[in-house]
Structures are given as structure tokens and as C-alpha cells.
């Protein structure tokens, strides 16, 4: 066909051939430019023709400097063809030498391929056949991704799916076997994650000159992909690049990057630390050994997420600021640990928490708390779904690496509703600069999403206390253990905080962590008596506040201790409000203030504060529990039950919630409802079931008197000091007022914290005029109703 004219295209030379047809270089006689003409083979059937049209549709939706463009589709003498941009140069397959490319070159090519994939994925297009033979490198050294002939829409219609089956035959895998992702080999549909696996293969091939997985047959190759780890990379490959390749080649797709933009940002970070600069950092010794030692001795990197996380975004994405202007709520998804060492997970989790902490004080910005976002660690849920579940319109995700004294983070901001990248960037700092990171980060994000900084925000930058990095690493470990919420993890957390305090007793955060540990131990897990846990929490919080009165967390911990142990209503309210004032995004501050307001009977305010806590931390068990409890205290029983059921749907195994609906029914006087709920939700222990059965029998026979008679019988055998309050409730319901007051006096002697809710408890409504009741309320210190 050389010299033949097809339409307005004169064929100049044949450049390639494959199963689908032949590719020629041709000249457009009208526009005076060279183009690529791809003809189907003469024997092609309707399936091949449909594939050609699909390729044209796929590429025509893309307009990116690193993707080969399509110009038109035509038909000549019964043969179909596609006209594409002519790309001169060599494929990566031809270009990569046996020993591999220099890492810096591979990083640059990888960035351009990743950005091309990001562009395609954002438009719902999956390549499905990314390989070195489909990546062209121009004489100027720029990458062009070719051959979207196997591409498909990520969200295909039923009609498209039907066509897909026709094209490939049911169960048939399309693409090039050595680049298949494990899940695709198992029969799953190709996805952006499988494209990123292929990118990992391409990166590996670029730096080594060989494929990471191979075999003599397709079956052997598939077995290697699904079961083997790739051979170790050469020592000349930077640790950052090795970590990126490792993550792309994770067998489980949910452990890979979420999008090509994140890979591009991570590669940019590695690129910024190459050449002489990197050599100076690592010195002249064994680089691999130093990389391992750097991770083992990982210093405090958490706050390093901060400065410049989103710097240079205008250069990369000029319109980002305008697009991000509508963001008023954010979730920071757990940052990925690129160390390849599971023992460093505390590190990435700690950075996530510190990033949240640094963003939360921004005015007019809702930032979801750690408790909720950590439930998405390792998830493969789509970003729009996560955003809906958390009630946010922006998502930040990223990863972190460290080499010596250098800290590097990659991050991207996503428009949650559309799952689009607004900007992505990588940033590097030294540990010496860590003290300015949080305030710098707050400013950067405020500017990006166009939020006006609050007065006094500029003062956040001032900190003269030098950071003890060894102590700070222990603090991070303590926070990581604290979040596990088990008695053993609480012990580990307190040990870590105590060691940090010994190393640096003047850092308020370490004392604040200790206060939080005691609050959880006493109030949440009940693994330490309240009269032991709360004074210790109060002492630790006091030390934190003496060192830094502008920390929101110890104010909240101090409020909890004052309220539940000292019964200091005024002081507890002041510290709760101060916590909210310092950090409006701190969920626990709103929660403890809601608890105090509810106990005072100020239900509208309490419910408002609780709903704010839920907005900030929607997947917190305590936030959900307290809202149902507060609604019940306000005697909105139907609404309280509905909230309790919603909470149980989220946390079906939470004991505190399993017991909630029976309590609400009990307060309402719906004793059969309480029994039915107890059967459904209470632990299925032998004693618990026997108790419920006895309640049911007595209630059926004698109604309320039978119901509370069983309660009295069982509670009288209890050695728990808290049983006295519940026994007083039962006697009050039975009309045995003197016995009720006897038990209330016993509860008062033992300072049972349930007494804090005595004025809103419906069981004692009939006793309000009794002087004995008035005296108990006075001694509990409940403020008079306003």
C-alpha cells in the first residue's frame, strides 16, 4: 500500500502489525502533517470493527499531552481505519537496555505515564493494555501512551457490557499476560487499580530491564503474578522509587494507590531527591543499609505532613483554587505507609491524626475526626461513596516517606462528589523545620479552599520549645495504641506517653495523651475505677494546660474529670467551652459539653452540640450513643429509639449500644419493648437470658410491678456500687419511696456518677417535692434550671 492515497492520506511506510491490523505512517495532504493510519486486517469481522470504533471513542474523549490523540475514523474499499497523531521515536520496549534505565529517567517517564492514566481514569476510561510496547518516547524525551484499543469505560452501561462480552468472549481476559493484575487473572473486571498494577510492571521493567513476573507458559506467568514476589530491585534504585513500585505491585488492589495522580505526585517527590542531593543525604556508605536504618529509627514525622503540602499547586493545576472554592468539609483518609514495613503503621496513622489536628481549628471548615476516617484504612470504596458516608465534599489522601533527616509527603485534594483531582503535590522538609509545619499547613489549605483565617491564627506559628524527636516518636506510638481501645493497648499507650514525658516533661502534648488514656480507661472501657482513673486524668490534663493553655484536647479531658468525679459543673462547662473555642473541629469538646448540657436539662443546646460532634465524627460510637441517650432524656422516645437503631446498624457488636434501646424503653414505660430489645441486643450469656426470661414471665403476670420486682431481686444480689442507683430507680417506680431514698443516699456516699442525671430521670418525677430529693440534688450540685 506504500504510495497509495486513502481519502486525503498518502501512505508513506508500514510501521507495525498485530492481531487487529496494520499501522502505517501517512501524510495528510490537506493539513500537511504526518499521521498514523491503523487499518483492520482484511479478514476482520464485525467484532474487530466494533473494537476499532470503541478505541476511537475512548481516545477522542482524552486530551492530554502524554496520550496519543485520535483524529477520525474512516472506511476505504471495505476496510476500516483510524487516523491518529503521528508519534516519532521509540517504544519503551525498544528503548530499555538489558540492565535498565537510569532511575532518574525511569522516574520522569513514570510521572508522565501516571499523569496520562490519571487523565483517562478521571474520564472513566481504563487502558487495560498498558505495557512498554504501548509507550512511545519522542526524540525530545516526552512520553506518549498509545493503543487504547482495549480501553473501556469504567462505568459501562448494560448495552456496553453486552458488547464487551461479545468482543472478548465470556470469561476471556484481554491484554498482555505479563502485565495482568492478579484480580484480573482471577476473573475480576479491569479497573483503574489494574492499570496501576501494569504501571508498576512498567516501572519495574524500566529500572531492571526485565519483567517482574514471567514463565514459559501463560499458566506459569499467571501463577507467578498471583503468588510470587518480584525479584529484589538493584541497590541503585532509590528507596522512594522502590516503595512506589512495591505499592503499585501490591497483590490486593486496595493496597495500591487510588489513582494515577497520586503515583505521579509520589514520583515527583522521589525525583526531587535524586542526583547529587540524594548522594549528600545518604553519604558514601551502603545506601540500602542506610535506608533500612532510617526506617528503623523513624523519627517524628507526623507533623511533617504540614508545610507546603499543597504548595506549587497553581503551577501544576492553575484552576485548582477556583474549583476548590466550594469545599467546606474535608476528610483526611489514612495516609499510606510506603516503608514496606508493617511495624511503621503507627507512623502513617500518627501523621493522619496530626494532619487532622492541624486542619480542625480552621474556621468555617468541617474536618472529620480520626475515629471515623480510620475506618476507611485500606478500603477500596470509591471516593464519592466515602464522601457520602462521612458527609464531606472534599477528600485528602496521600502517603509519606522518609530518608535520613528528610521528610517527604505526597498528597492530593479530591472533589469528592465527582471523584476528580483538584490538585496533587509532594513536599519535602527537614526535621529541623518541624515546629512551623502545622500553622503553615493551615494557611496553605485555607488559601486553597478560600477560607478566611480566624483572627489570631497567625499566632499559632509561635513555638519556642524545641522538639525532642525520640520523645515525639513515642508519643505517636502512644496515640496509635490509644486508638485500639483495648485494655492491653491502653497499658501500652500509657507506657509510651510516660517514656515520652521522662524524655521531655515540658511538651504539653505528651501529658495530654496521658490524660486521654485515663479518660478512656475509666469512662469508656471501665477497666479502671472512675475514682482512680479520673483524678489521674485530671492531673495529667492540668500539667498539659500549665505548659500550653491553648491546647483544646486537655481542656476537654479536664472537663470530663471535673464533671464525672468532682461534680464541678461550672468548671467542667468552662473547660468544655474553652476546648470548643480553641478547636471548633474537636469532636470530643462538643460531646462532653453536650453531656453536661443534657444533665442540666438544657436539651435543645445539648442536642445541637451532640449533632455537631456527630458531623465531625459520624462513626464514633459514643457520639451516636449519647445522641440517643440525650433524646431519651428529653423524652423524645420515638426519636431516641430510631437513633439507637441507626447506631446499632453501624456498630452491631458494641455492648454500650446493645443495652441502649432496652434502657430507653424502660424510661418510656414500655416494659414489653424493653424485654424484646433485651432479647435481641443483650449478650447471649446464660445469666442474661435467664434474667430476661424471668422479666418476661413476671411482666406478663403482674405488669410494671412484676417487671421492677425482678429488677429489685437481681440488683440486691449485685456487689457493684453502681447498682444502688438502678435499685433506687426500681423502688421509685414501685412507689417504695423510703427504700428509693436509702439507695440514693448509698449512691451519694459512693459518688455514683449516674446521680448527675437525677433531675432528668423520669423514675424520680414523683419525688421532686420531697425535701430529701432537694438535698440530694443540692449535694450533687446540679445547677438550677434556667
URZI-V721197 format. One line per field, one symbol per residue. psi: psi as a letter, one per 20 degrees, with the letter a starting at -180 (. if undefined). Layout:
# URZI-V721197
psi = ???
This chain:
# URZI-V721197
psi = ipiqpocjpppgqpirqahibqpqprpoigilqqrppoqqqhjqahghghhghggggghhipnqikppqqgrprppljpqrpprppoqbqqhghhprhjrqphhghggghghgghggggghhjjppgilprhijoqprhijqqpprmkhjqrphmqrhgghghghhhippippqbogijqqghhhiiqqqrhhhhhghhggggghhihjrqhprrhrhggggggghhqqqqqqqhipqhggghggghhkphohiirqhqhhhgggghhgghikrbhgghhgiaiaoggghgghhhhkpaoigiihepjhkrjhhhgnhjgghhihipjpqpoqpqqojhjohijhhgghhhgghgghhhhipqjpppprggghiijpjqjqqghgggghilrjqppqarqrqocjpppqpqqppoghilqphrqqqqqrrhhjhhjgghggggghgggjlppqqpihhihhppipqpohghhhhgggghghhihlqgghhggghgggghghghnijohhghgggghghgghghgikipqhiggghhgggghggghhhnijphghggghggghghgikngggghghghhghghnijoghghghhggghghijmhghghghhhghhghmikpghggghgghghghikmgghggghghghhhhmijohhhhigghgggghijnhhhggghghhhqqlqggghgggghggghghhjcghgghgggggghhiqiphihhghhhgghghijmgghghghhhghghjlpihhhjhijohhjgijhiphhgggggghhjpqqp.
